[in-house]
Amino acid sequence: MKTLQKEKPSLHVFDTLESEVRSYCRSFPTVFTKAKGYTLWDAAGEEYIDFFAGAGALNYGHNNPVLKQKLLQYIQEDGVTHSLDMATEAKQQFLERFRQVILEPRGLSYKVQFPGPTGANSVESALKLARKVTERSTVIGFTNAFHGMTLGALSVTGNKFKRSGAGVPLHHSVSMPYDGYLGENFHTIDYMENYIQDTGSGISLPAAIIVETIQGEGGINVAGAEWLRRLEKLCKEHQIVLIVDDVQMGCGRTGTFFSFEASGITPDIVCLSKSIGGYGLPMALTLIRPELDIWEPGEHNGTFRGNNLAFITASEALRYWENNDFSKEIIDKGELLNLRLCSMVSSFPQLKGQVRGRGLMQGIAFETNGVAESLCELAFSKGLIMETSGTDSEVAKIMPPLIIDQTGLNRGLDILEQCMKELAARHYALA
Ligand SMILES: *Cc1c(COP(=O)(O)O)cnc(C)c1O
């Protein structure tokens, strides 16, 4: 925990030159200089435990030493850095490793598209392909979904504020209630099935349904395994393309490489980004069921689909998935996290919190707006980086790098507990 308060680094150039659109630098107002594993340091030498992990882009930690070694060696040897989508050795090795370590052991036969380096790029390519394959235009998204900030991705995103940024009507999409959205006893798949089957519903047969197995940005809402299986069945029955957006929940966040593994479903298309590059380097994949891969050469193109530095670290990061050890570790740490969060919530009942999530994607949803924000602000002042999620920022989200050890996890949670205690005291004072 922090002791002596040193002078805060100046944010002057950011405040005066960088666009008003900047966001995370407002939540974490300091200038960072160095990072390692689950720790960040700022220009004043203050240390921060990272429970945000680059919004999920740093599952293997900051500057992971093994990945760094491979990257340095590749640069030293003048390996190709940028290649458009020309064939390079780095890409070849990545594709071979991905097939061998991820696809084959899971019995998956996906073709791999490199859609451009961001999650939104992957989502756009998935939507386009589903429309091309089915020759239908509507896509169903879910309440509180988040799929990225480009127009297609926004059209299936729930958040009103983000949607309004589009500046044009967001068409050809329909929002349906996510699992649990209308209360525990309301079966939202039945509801959706009615809409899809009934010729009087006013909704035309969709090209695709796009879903997150856990809605990270949307407030850590978890879809049940049975719900996902029923969704898959509904899609199969109506030849609707099922797209799982695994941009944030993939690469081990929930305990398995793909977040849908526990449910047993096999989506038609999977979007991956954030941690797939392994080192925080931009990279995204769109995984496509082979029969759906009807793209014409160059039909969905882009300059930055050949980030070879990311291919090098992505290949190396797959070493974590060569056996089940890493998966078990994540699940164990997830249990520890859950126990501690549940204990905090019951220790400070006046904060009216509820624990949500699975694996190393968990958080506390608060009944009163503003509590999660105050908590994250207080946490930052004590050297812990974490963010809120949910449309009203009502959830304090905890997503440390997956490589964090139990000591680091406990240190961060000790800070969080202290913050909960201080906030609870404030609430007593107000009551
Ligand atoms: C972050 C995210 C995206 C968008 O990825 P970008 O790289 O920011 O474009 C899409 N879907 C989900 C679920 C995400 O968490």
The ligand as a Gaussian input file, in Angstrom:
#p B3LYP/6-31G(d) Opt

LIG

0 1
 C      -13.331000      -4.990000     -26.498000
 C      -14.413000      -5.731000     -27.143000
 C      -14.711000      -5.566000     -28.502000
 C      -14.048000      -4.519000     -29.356000
 O      -12.686000      -4.721000     -29.485000
 P      -11.777000      -3.483000     -29.962000
 O      -10.422000      -4.072000     -30.112000
 O      -11.854000      -2.477000     -28.857000
 O      -12.346000      -2.993000     -31.234000
 C      -15.693000      -6.359000     -29.071000
 N      -16.359000      -7.259000     -28.332000
 C      -16.113000      -7.447000     -27.022000
 C      -16.878000      -8.472000     -26.264000
 C      -15.136000      -6.680000     -26.381000
 O      -14.914000      -6.836000     -25.066000

